[in-house]
Structure formats: C-alpha cells, structure tokens
Amino acid sequence: MDALVAAAFAALVLGVAGSLVPLLPSGLLSLVGVGLYWTQTGRPSVLVVGALAGLATLAMLVDWLAGVIGARASGVDTRTAVLAGGVGFAAMLVSGPVGLLAGVAGVVFVVDVRDSMDIAASARRAGYATVGVIGSAAMQVVLTVVVLVAVAWVQFA
C-alpha cells in the first residue's frame, strides 16, 4: 500500500475517532481522507467521491451545529437555540464534551425558566436538548464510519 493511501486511511480512522474525541474535527479528517485517497488512486468515481465528500461535510456541520440542533430539537425558540449552541461551543473549547452538554442544557434551562417560570418544563427541555446533542455525536459516528467503510470497500474489494 502506498504511503499516501495509508495516510488517507489514517485520516479516515481519525475521522471516526474524532466523532468521539473532543476537538478532533471528525468530518474534516474524513473529507481529507477521501480527497487524499482519490487523488492517489483515482478511485472511486467522481460521483461516489462527491457523495462521500457530502457525507463528510454533513458530519462537519453536525459537529459544529450540535448545540443548536440539540436545543432546537428540545422545542425552544431559535434565539435560545442559537444562544445555547454558542455557549455550548465555547464551553466545549474549555472543558470538552461535558462543557458542550452543560452549556447547552444550562442555557436552555435558564432562558426557558425566565420565559415560562415553569421549572419542570424547563428541566425537561434542557434534558431533551442534552439528548439532542448526544444524538448528534452518534450521527457523526455513523457518517464517518460510512465514509471509512466505503473507501475501505473500494480499496480491498
């Protein structure tokens, strides 16, 4: 196996790992792996490379927008979701995935309590937002694994 093809697979494996490890850009690593593999081998077809690049890009977007997606899925308004996503992203930079979860849940809870004065409903929404963020991480795993398996299939089948 060519050294650059091996580097492409290393990037693809790191892409999957990045779905689970904080601050490792899963989708970007998968995208680099696909691009490097394609430039070195000329395989798979342009159409398949485009589809795999689309999946890797979607994984990137899910990674970057996890807080907003999770908060929005909890039923809060867009302003609260964007605020929760921003705070969650900033908290993730400081304390990893725990910061992301705590930042999103905390903002959803505080803003919702302020707006509704219903602690139980606000706690429920914060819980849903947390589940949404965890779900987005699971989605990243699925997307990056699909990209890795597809490239491995092309290489070894």
N, CA and C atoms as a LAMMPS dump frame, in Angstrom:
ITEM: TIMESTEP
0
ITEM: NUMBER OF ATOMS
471
ITEM: BOX BOUNDS ff ff ff
-5.0000000000000000e+02 5.0000000000000000e+02
-5.0000000000000000e+02 5.0000000000000000e+02
-5.0000000000000000e+02 5.0000000000000000e+02
ITEM: ATOMS id mol type element x y z
1 1 1 N 0.854 -1.18 0
2 1 2 C 0 0 0
3 1 3 C 0.894 1.236 0
4 2 1 N 0.59 2.146 -0.865
5 2 2 C 1.302 3.417 -0.989
6 2 3 C 1.221 4.194 0.33
7 3 1 N 2.263 4.925 0.656
8 3 2 C 2.289 5.679 1.917
9 3 3 C 1.18 6.725 1.986
10 4 1 N 0.861 7.364 0.873
11 4 2 C -0.204 8.366 0.896
12 4 3 C -1.591 7.725 0.992
13 5 1 N -1.742 6.527 0.474
14 5 2 C -3.006 5.799 0.663
15 5 3 C -3.147 5.413 2.135
16 6 1 N -2.039 4.99 2.739
17 6 2 C -2.06 4.689 4.174
18 6 3 C -2.383 5.944 4.98
19 7 1 N -1.852 7.087 4.562
20 7 2 C -2.168 8.353 5.244
21 7 3 C -3.648 8.698 5.087
22 8 1 N -4.204 8.385 3.926
23 8 2 C -5.637 8.622 3.708
24 8 3 C -6.45 7.78 4.673
25 9 1 N -6.083 6.516 4.833
26 9 2 C -6.804 5.659 5.778
27 9 3 C -6.604 6.128 7.223
28 10 1 N -5.417 6.61 7.529
29 10 2 C -5.187 7.149 8.872
30 10 3 C -6.113 8.337 9.13
31 11 1 N -6.266 9.209 8.139
32 11 2 C -7.167 10.354 8.293
33 11 3 C -8.607 9.88 8.453
34 12 1 N -9.008 8.858 7.707
35 12 2 C -10.372 8.331 7.815
36 12 3 C -10.625 7.709 9.188
37 13 1 N -9.654 6.975 9.712
38 13 2 C -9.795 6.374 11.043
39 13 3 C -9.83 7.472 12.107
40 14 1 N -8.972 8.47 11.957
41 14 2 C -9 9.601 12.891
42 14 3 C -10.322 10.357 12.798
43 15 1 N -10.92 10.374 11.619
44 15 2 C -12.236 10.998 11.466
45 15 3 C -13.279 10.304 12.318
46 16 1 N -13.249 8.973 12.326
47 16 2 C -14.178 8.22 13.181
48 16 3 C -13.859 8.506 14.65
49 17 1 N -12.581 8.49 15.006
50 17 2 C -12.189 8.775 16.386
51 17 3 C -12.601 10.187 16.793
52 18 1 N -12.517 11.108 15.845
53 18 2 C -12.898 12.49 16.131
54 18 3 C -14.365 12.651 16.459
55 19 1 N -15.174 11.69 16.088
56 19 2 C -16.585 11.723 16.449
57 19 3 C -16.761 11.509 17.944
58 20 1 N -15.774 10.883 18.562
59 20 2 C -15.863 10.545 19.983
60 20 3 C -14.926 11.377 20.857
61 21 1 N -13.865 11.902 20.262
62 21 2 C -12.855 12.666 20.998
63 21 3 C -13.095 14.155 20.763
64 22 1 N -13.167 14.934 21.835
65 22 2 C -13.428 16.36 21.657
66 22 3 C -12.288 17.073 20.927
67 23 1 N -12.662 18.072 20.162
68 23 2 C -11.758 18.971 19.464
69 23 3 C -10.982 18.316 18.329
70 24 1 N -11.334 17.101 17.941
71 24 2 C -10.745 16.45 16.776
72 24 3 C -11.802 16.54 15.677
73 25 1 N -11.509 17.246 14.596
74 25 2 C -12.542 17.538 13.579
75 25 3 C -12.892 16.325 12.722
76 26 1 N -13.887 15.585 13.145
77 26 2 C -14.228 14.307 12.513
78 26 3 C -14.543 14.437 11.022
79 27 1 N -15.446 15.312 10.684
80 27 2 C -15.843 15.453 9.285
81 27 3 C -14.713 15.953 8.407
82 28 1 N -13.941 16.888 8.907
83 28 2 C -12.825 17.431 8.139
84 28 3 C -11.771 16.356 7.882
85 29 1 N -11.466 15.548 8.888
86 29 2 C -10.498 14.468 8.696
87 29 3 C -11.008 13.44 7.69
88 30 1 N -12.302 13.136 7.742
89 30 2 C -12.879 12.211 6.762
90 30 3 C -12.806 12.797 5.355
91 31 1 N -13.087 14.075 5.244
92 31 2 C -13.021 14.748 3.946
93 31 3 C -11.592 14.719 3.396
94 32 1 N -10.62 14.991 4.238
95 32 2 C -9.208 14.936 3.831
96 32 3 C -8.848 13.516 3.399
97 33 1 N -9.303 12.523 4.152
98 33 2 C -9.014 11.134 3.811
99 33 3 C -9.575 10.747 2.448
100 34 1 N -10.827 11.142 2.19
101 34 2 C -11.444 10.84 0.89
102 34 3 C -10.675 11.53 -0.232
103 35 1 N -10.369 12.799 -0.049
104 35 2 C -9.651 13.554 -1.079
105 35 3 C -8.267 12.998 -1.345
106 36 1 N -7.559 12.656 -0.299
107 36 2 C -6.212 12.106 -0.454
108 36 3 C -6.262 10.742 -1.148
109 37 1 N -7.198 9.909 -0.737
110 37 2 C -7.336 8.593 -1.369
111 37 3 C -7.651 8.743 -2.861
112 38 1 N -8.584 9.608 -3.163
113 38 2 C -8.999 9.78 -4.56
114 38 3 C -7.865 10.327 -5.427
115 39 1 N -7.128 11.31 -4.895
116 39 2 C -6.034 11.875 -5.69
117 39 3 C -4.912 10.864 -5.907
118 40 1 N -4.748 9.921 -4.991
119 40 2 C -3.673 8.935 -5.128
120 40 3 C -4.058 7.74 -5.986
121 41 1 N -5.356 7.374 -5.979
122 41 2 C -5.76 6.153 -6.675
123 41 3 C -6.656 6.41 -7.886
124 42 1 N -7.311 7.552 -7.923
125 42 2 C -8.263 7.817 -8.985
126 42 3 C -9.566 7.062 -8.801
127 43 1 N -9.717 6.412 -7.674
128 43 2 C -10.925 5.653 -7.365
129 43 3 C -11.531 6.209 -6.097
130 44 1 N -12.768 6.115 -5.848
131 44 2 C -13.857 5.653 -6.713
132 44 3 C -14.219 6.725 -7.737
133 45 1 N -15.353 6.552 -8.373
134 45 2 C -15.77 7.505 -9.408
135 45 3 C -16.022 8.882 -8.795
136 46 1 N -16.048 9.875 -9.654
137 46 2 C -16.296 11.25 -9.205
138 46 3 C -17.633 11.347 -8.48
139 47 1 N -18.633 10.633 -8.968
140 47 2 C -19.953 10.655 -8.331
141 47 3 C -19.89 10.108 -6.903
142 48 1 N -19.192 9.003 -6.708
143 48 2 C -19.072 8.412 -5.376
144 48 3 C -18.236 9.311 -4.469
145 49 1 N -17.163 9.868 -5
146 49 2 C -16.346 10.802 -4.208
147 49 3 C -17.194 11.998 -3.769
148 50 1 N -18.019 12.496 -4.677
149 50 2 C -18.908 13.608 -4.329
150 50 3 C -19.867 13.233 -3.217
151 51 1 N -20.422 12.025 -3.286
152 51 2 C -21.342 11.568 -2.231
153 51 3 C -20.608 11.425 -0.899
154 52 1 N -19.412 10.841 -0.929
155 52 2 C -18.637 10.683 0.306
156 52 3 C -18.209 12.035 0.869
157 53 1 N -17.838 12.949 -0.009
158 53 2 C -17.483 14.302 0.443
159 53 3 C -18.705 14.98 1.059
160 54 1 N -19.875 14.745 0.487
161 54 2 C -21.105 15.293 1.054
162 54 3 C -21.376 14.741 2.446
163 55 1 N -21.159 13.439 2.645
164 55 2 C -21.347 12.837 3.967
165 55 3 C -20.342 13.395 4.979
166 56 1 N -19.097 13.549 4.547
167 56 2 C -18.073 14.109 5.441
168 56 3 C -18.405 15.554 5.802
169 57 1 N -18.893 16.31 4.825
170 57 2 C -19.289 17.702 5.091
171 57 3 C -20.476 17.751 6.036
172 58 1 N -21.42 16.848 5.855
173 58 2 C -22.559 16.779 6.772
174 58 3 C -22.095 16.457 8.184
175 59 1 N -21.122 15.559 8.323
176 59 2 C -20.562 15.256 9.645
177 59 3 C -19.929 16.498 10.261
178 60 1 N -19.259 17.301 9.429
179 60 2 C -18.664 18.554 9.912
180 60 3 C -19.737 19.502 10.436
181 61 1 N -20.795 19.647 9.659
182 61 2 C -21.88 20.549 10.057
183 61 3 C -22.564 20.067 11.328
184 62 1 N -22.776 18.769 11.431
185 62 2 C -23.397 18.211 12.641
186 62 3 C -22.499 18.491 13.842
187 63 1 N -21.196 18.362 13.657
188 63 2 C -20.242 18.632 14.735
189 63 3 C -20.33 20.092 15.182
190 64 1 N -20.272 20.997 14.236
191 64 2 C -20.256 22.416 14.554
192 64 3 C -21.599 22.921 15.082
193 65 1 N -22.678 22.331 14.63
194 65 2 C -24.003 22.825 14.991
195 65 3 C -24.721 21.951 16.014
196 66 1 N -23.994 21.06 16.683
197 66 2 C -24.619 20.123 17.625
198 66 3 C -25.44 20.832 18.689
199 67 1 N -24.896 21.899 19.25
200 67 2 C -25.617 22.62 20.306
201 67 3 C -26.912 23.227 19.812
202 68 1 N -26.86 23.841 18.657
203 68 2 C -28.058 24.464 18.087
204 68 3 C -29.078 23.391 17.715
205 69 1 N -28.609 22.32 17.1
206 69 2 C -29.512 21.24 16.697
207 69 3 C -30.177 20.625 17.916
208 70 1 N -29.389 20.331 18.938
209 70 2 C -29.94 19.73 20.157
210 70 3 C -30.933 20.639 20.851
211 71 1 N -30.592 21.909 20.956
212 71 2 C -31.5 22.852 21.617
213 71 3 C -32.777 23.03 20.81
214 72 1 N -32.638 23.15 19.516
215 72 2 C -33.82 23.338 18.656
216 72 3 C -34.74 22.121 18.728
217 73 1 N -34.144 20.931 18.793
218 73 2 C -34.936 19.704 18.892
219 73 3 C -35.709 19.635 20.204
220 74 1 N -35.265 20.362 21.215
221 74 2 C -35.958 20.348 22.507
222 74 3 C -37.222 21.191 22.495
223 75 1 N -37.404 21.987 21.444
224 75 2 C -38.628 22.772 21.338
225 75 3 C -38.48 24.238 21.704
226 76 1 N -37.262 24.684 22.007
227 76 2 C -37.081 26.097 22.335
228 76 3 C -37.056 26.922 21.057
229 77 1 N -37.208 28.229 21.213
230 77 2 C -37.208 29.092 20.033
231 77 3 C -35.799 29.202 19.442
232 78 1 N -35.739 29.743 18.248
233 78 2 C -34.472 29.809 17.513
234 78 3 C -33.438 30.656 18.246
235 79 1 N -33.848 31.758 18.832
236 79 2 C -32.912 32.625 19.562
237 79 3 C -32.245 31.855 20.7
238 80 1 N -33.025 31.123 21.463
239 80 2 C -32.477 30.336 22.573
240 80 3 C -31.568 29.231 22.041
241 81 1 N -31.961 28.593 20.936
242 81 2 C -31.15 27.517 20.36
243 81 3 C -29.794 28.044 19.901
244 82 1 N -29.783 29.194 19.251
245 82 2 C -28.527 29.776 18.779
246 82 3 C -27.652 30.178 19.968
247 83 1 N -28.256 30.777 20.978
248 83 2 C -27.516 31.152 22.188
249 83 3 C -26.948 29.911 22.873
250 84 1 N -27.761 28.865 22.996
251 84 2 C -27.305 27.624 23.62
252 84 3 C -26.172 26.999 22.812
253 85 1 N -26.3 27.027 21.489
254 85 2 C -25.237 26.481 20.646
255 85 3 C -23.934 27.236 20.808
256 86 1 N -24.006 28.563 20.858
257 86 2 C -22.805 29.378 21.029
258 86 3 C -22.139 29.157 22.373
259 87 1 N -22.943 29.148 23.429
260 87 2 C -22.391 28.913 24.768
261 87 3 C -21.836 27.495 24.87
262 88 1 N -22.574 26.522 24.322
263 88 2 C -22.109 25.141 24.357
264 88 3 C -20.799 24.964 23.613
265 89 1 N -20.669 25.609 22.448
266 89 2 C -19.433 25.514 21.665
267 89 3 C -18.271 26.136 22.437
268 90 1 N -18.489 27.31 23.022
269 90 2 C -17.428 27.971 23.796
270 90 3 C -17.042 27.123 25.01
271 91 1 N -18.034 26.56 25.679
272 91 2 C -17.755 25.725 26.856
273 91 3 C -17.02 24.448 26.444
274 92 1 N -17.31 23.939 25.258
275 92 2 C -16.621 22.744 24.77
276 92 3 C -15.132 23.016 24.571
277 93 1 N -14.804 24.209 24.115
278 93 2 C -13.4 24.553 23.913
279 93 3 C -12.628 24.566 25.223
280 94 1 N -13.326 24.895 26.308
281 94 2 C -12.682 24.971 27.616
282 94 3 C -12.668 23.616 28.319
283 95 1 N -13.788 22.894 28.257
284 95 2 C -13.886 21.67 29.059
285 95 3 C -14.385 20.443 28.3
286 96 1 N -14.292 20.467 26.99
287 96 2 C -14.63 19.282 26.207
288 96 3 C -16.121 19.017 26.121
289 97 1 N -16.475 17.746 25.913
290 97 2 C -17.875 17.409 25.696
291 97 3 C -18.779 17.696 26.888
292 98 1 N -18.228 17.608 28.085
293 98 2 C -19.027 17.941 29.276
294 98 3 C -19.427 19.408 29.228
295 99 1 N -18.519 20.262 28.798
296 99 2 C -18.824 21.682 28.659
297 99 3 C -19.905 21.934 27.627
298 100 1 N -19.839 21.199 26.504
299 100 2 C -20.87 21.337 25.479
300 100 3 C -22.232 20.969 26.043
301 101 1 N -22.309 19.818 26.691
302 101 2 C -23.589 19.376 27.25
303 101 3 C -24.097 20.328 28.323
304 102 1 N -23.211 20.714 29.241
305 102 2 C -23.618 21.606 30.331
306 102 3 C -23.991 22.987 29.806
307 103 1 N -23.234 23.485 28.825
308 103 2 C -23.534 24.802 28.266
309 103 3 C -24.884 24.836 27.584
310 104 1 N -25.149 23.843 26.756
311 104 2 C -26.434 23.8 26.052
312 104 3 C -27.582 23.628 27.045
313 105 1 N -27.466 22.64 27.92
314 105 2 C -28.546 22.38 28.879
315 105 3 C -28.756 23.575 29.806
316 106 1 N -27.67 24.178 30.261
317 106 2 C -27.778 25.318 31.177
318 106 3 C -28.484 26.502 30.549
319 107 1 N -28.102 26.838 29.327
320 107 2 C -28.731 27.976 28.647
321 107 3 C -30.202 27.688 28.37
322 108 1 N -30.503 26.485 27.874
323 108 2 C -31.906 26.144 27.601
324 108 3 C -32.723 26.244 28.881
325 109 1 N -32.196 25.711 29.975
326 109 2 C -32.929 25.741 31.24
327 109 3 C -33.141 27.172 31.741
328 110 1 N -32.065 27.945 31.794
329 110 2 C -32.151 29.305 32.353
330 110 3 C -33.067 30.192 31.512
331 111 1 N -32.898 30.175 30.216
332 111 2 C -33.718 31.033 29.358
333 111 3 C -35.182 30.59 29.4
334 112 1 N -35.408 29.28 29.397
335 112 2 C -36.785 28.791 29.414
336 112 3 C -37.46 29.089 30.755
337 113 1 N -36.747 28.961 31.861
338 113 2 C -37.329 29.31 33.169
339 113 3 C -37.657 30.802 33.207
340 114 1 N -36.745 31.609 32.674
341 114 2 C -37.004 33.049 32.645
342 114 3 C -38.252 33.38 31.833
343 115 1 N -38.434 32.686 30.717
344 115 2 C -39.571 32.973 29.851
345 115 3 C -40.878 32.374 30.356
346 116 1 N -40.828 31.155 30.907
347 116 2 C -42.073 30.449 31.243
348 116 3 C -42.354 30.347 32.732
349 117 1 N -41.327 30.485 33.557
350 117 2 C -41.443 30.328 35.015
351 117 3 C -41.908 28.917 35.396
352 118 1 N -41.692 27.957 34.516
353 118 2 C -42.074 26.562 34.763
354 118 3 C -40.799 25.728 34.844
355 119 1 N -40.376 25.447 36.064
356 119 2 C -39.105 24.752 36.275
357 119 3 C -39.138 23.336 35.706
358 120 1 N -40.237 22.623 35.909
359 120 2 C -40.321 21.242 35.427
360 120 3 C -40.241 21.185 33.893
361 121 1 N -40.991 22.033 33.221
362 121 2 C -40.968 22.047 31.752
363 121 3 C -39.595 22.486 31.246
364 122 1 N -38.972 23.427 31.926
365 122 2 C -37.649 23.9 31.523
366 122 3 C -36.602 22.806 31.698
367 123 1 N -36.693 22.067 32.793
368 123 2 C -35.762 20.955 33.019
369 123 3 C -35.965 19.879 31.955
370 124 1 N -37.193 19.629 31.58
371 124 2 C -37.487 18.649 30.533
372 124 3 C -36.878 19.093 29.194
373 125 1 N -37.054 20.376 28.872
374 125 2 C -36.469 20.884 27.623
375 125 3 C -34.947 20.812 27.651
376 126 1 N -34.348 21.13 28.797
377 126 2 C -32.89 21.037 28.918
378 126 3 C -32.433 19.59 28.739
379 127 1 N -33.192 18.658 29.283
380 127 2 C -32.881 17.237 29.104
381 127 3 C -32.985 16.817 27.653
382 128 1 N -34.035 17.269 26.974
383 128 2 C -34.194 16.965 25.551
384 128 3 C -33.045 17.556 24.739
385 129 1 N -32.636 18.761 25.093
386 129 2 C -31.521 19.395 24.387
387 129 3 C -30.243 18.573 24.563
388 130 1 N -30.026 18.066 25.772
389 130 2 C -28.847 17.237 26.04
390 130 3 C -28.882 15.959 25.212
391 131 1 N -30.045 15.325 25.157
392 131 2 C -30.197 14.11 24.347
393 131 3 C -29.953 14.433 22.869
394 132 1 N -30.412 15.591 22.432
395 132 2 C -30.187 16.003 21.047
396 132 3 C -28.716 16.163 20.724
397 133 1 N -27.954 16.725 21.649
398 133 2 C -26.509 16.887 21.44
399 133 3 C -25.833 15.516 21.38
400 134 1 N -26.222 14.615 22.264
401 134 2 C -25.654 13.261 22.251
402 134 3 C -26.033 12.552 20.949
403 135 1 N -27.262 12.762 20.508
404 135 2 C -27.695 12.175 19.242
405 135 3 C -26.883 12.684 18.065
406 136 1 N -26.51 13.952 18.101
407 136 2 C -25.704 14.493 17.005
408 136 3 C -24.313 13.864 16.993
409 137 1 N -23.781 13.538 18.162
410 137 2 C -22.492 12.843 18.218
411 137 3 C -22.628 11.439 17.625
412 138 1 N -23.73 10.78 17.918
413 138 2 C -23.963 9.453 17.338
414 138 3 C -24.067 9.55 15.816
415 139 1 N -24.694 10.605 15.34
416 139 2 C -24.824 10.8 13.898
417 139 3 C -23.454 11.001 13.251
418 140 1 N -22.571 11.722 13.927
419 140 2 C -21.204 11.891 13.405
420 140 3 C -20.501 10.549 13.279
421 141 1 N -20.672 9.687 14.278
422 141 2 C -20.05 8.36 14.235
423 141 3 C -20.559 7.601 13.009
424 142 1 N -21.87 7.594 12.823
425 142 2 C -22.454 6.871 11.695
426 142 3 C -21.914 7.411 10.371
427 143 1 N -21.918 8.721 10.207
428 143 2 C -21.477 9.318 8.941
429 143 3 C -20.009 9.018 8.651
430 144 1 N -19.146 9.167 9.652
431 144 2 C -17.719 8.955 9.419
432 144 3 C -17.397 7.468 9.224
433 145 1 N -18.128 6.589 9.898
434 145 2 C -17.924 5.152 9.687
435 145 3 C -18.347 4.756 8.276
436 146 1 N -19.452 5.314 7.793
437 146 2 C -19.898 5.019 6.428
438 146 3 C -18.833 5.443 5.416
439 147 1 N -18.246 6.61 5.619
440 147 2 C -17.199 7.084 4.707
441 147 3 C -15.987 6.151 4.755
442 148 1 N -15.55 5.784 5.946
443 148 2 C -14.408 4.874 6.1
444 148 3 C -14.686 3.518 5.446
445 149 1 N -15.847 2.951 5.715
446 149 2 C -16.183 1.631 5.168
447 149 3 C -16.27 1.682 3.645
448 150 1 N -16.824 2.749 3.103
449 150 2 C -16.939 2.868 1.647
450 150 3 C -15.561 2.926 0.988
451 151 1 N -14.659 3.703 1.552
452 151 2 C -13.314 3.791 0.97
453 151 3 C -12.58 2.457 1.15
454 152 1 N -12.741 1.815 2.304
455 152 2 C -12.113 0.509 2.522
456 152 3 C -12.649 -0.517 1.533
457 153 1 N -13.945 -0.441 1.264
458 153 2 C -14.555 -1.352 0.287
459 153 3 C -13.917 -1.173 -1.096
460 154 1 N -13.745 0.082 -1.479
461 154 2 C -13.133 0.365 -2.785
462 154 3 C -11.69 -0.162 -2.807
463 155 1 N -10.965 0.003 -1.73
464 155 2 C -9.56 -0.406 -1.689
465 155 3 C -9.399 -1.927 -1.663
466 156 1 N -10.198 -2.595 -0.868
467 156 2 C -9.937 -4.003 -0.596
468 156 3 C -10.904 -4.992 -1.261
469 157 1 N -11.967 -4.488 -1.893
470 157 2 C -12.936 -5.415 -2.505
471 157 3 C -12.499 -5.863 -3.866
